[in-house]
Amino acid sequence: MSDINIENFKYIDSVLYICTFNAVRSPIAECLTKRLCGERVYVDSVGISSKLNKVNPFAVSVMEETGLDLSKHTPKHYKDLDDTSFDLIVCLSEEAYEAIKKETGSYAVDVEYWPIFDPTTVTGNRENIMTSFREIRDDLEVKIKKRNTDYREARRKYRER
């Protein structure tokens, strides 16, 4: 693991995940983070497209495989947030990253871009599609755990100083 500059590492109390439609990537990330962090971190997710519809049924299915329920998720738009004061915004699509950079230019917030493949572009039979959704779910879980591990490692190093 590379050295972490503790002065620049901020304790995360709230995180917002953003993708294009808030129907696959960001709700999966929200759900996984809630399971991994519990109530220690406030988590939400939104989309940037005006064509928000409903959560993707394949996303619901792959989360059910892990014992998590995504079926009640209702896609939200970034502009509909009551509060935009998050410690960290994680953009999961290039479109979201470009839009949020402009939107948050003057905010005191960390914005990260995690390029996550859009599994809705995969065609073929159900198993091919489910495989692509599982891959992004698993990729997001690894990234979220690493982000949490980096935080814990930074705290440990800080205490040892």
Protein Blocks (a to p, Z undefined) as FASTA:
>chain_A
ZZddfklpccdfbdcdddfkopmmmmmmmmmmmmmnmmmbccddddfbfkbcbdcfklmm
mmmmnopafklpccddfklpfblcdfbdcdfbfklmmmmmmmmmmpccdddddddddfkl
pgcdfklmmmmmmmmmmmmmmmmmmmmmmmmmmmmmmmmZZ
